[in-house]
Amino acid sequence: MERCPVCRARFKDEPVCYRCGADLSVLLAIESEATALERRAVTLLGAGEWIEARRIAERARALYSSPLAAAVLDLTHRELIASEVQVLERLLR
């Protein structure tokens, strides 16, 4: 989080906004969970678990949209299509 969603003050790594006093702890927890899910999705990519990586990245993006989650989703989409094409090519031989 870069700014308080209530007053737009710069975020200073505190669970309460220094300017307006808004409790940001729930948002910080959501952001932290999304980051953990992104890491898990990347680990699954490394293991070649495309479907599970996609499922986890979708959960991460639902919590907090980030370029990493989008990249994981794009890569898994491409890999799943490529694997389906390979299956179809084998069947058509």
C-alpha positions, -999 to +999 in steps of 0.1 A: +000+000+000+014+033-010-013+056+003-041+056+029-073+048+010-092+072+032-072+104+031-045+095+005-017+103+030+016+085+022+017+051+039+043+049+066+043+012+074+020+016+104-014-001+109-030+033+117-028+062+093-008+090+109-031+117+093-067+105+096-063+076+121-079+050+098-072+014+109-053-001+080-045-034+096-072-054+077-059-040+044-024-048+053-034-084+062-051-088+029-021-074+010+002-098+030-020-128+022-020-118-015+018-117-015+020-151+002-003-165-025+018-150-052+049-166-038+031-200-037+019-195-073+055-189-084+067-220-066+040-240-083+051-226-117+086-239-109+072-273-102+052-273-135+018-273-116+001-250-141-035-255-130-028-251-093-005-221-100-033-205-120-059-211-092-036-196-066-028-166-087-065-160-093-070-160-055-041-136-051-054-112-078-089-113-063-073-099-031-048-075-045-042-069-082-005-069-090+018-073-120+032-105-106-002-122-103-011-110-138+022-124-152+016-158-135-020-159-149-007-150-184+021-177-182-002-204-169-027-196-196-001-199-223+013-231-208-021-247-205-030-239-241+004-253-252-001-285-233-036-289-248-022-284-283+004-311-277-023-335-266-044-328-296-014-332-319-007-366-304-043-376-309-043-365-345-012-385-355 
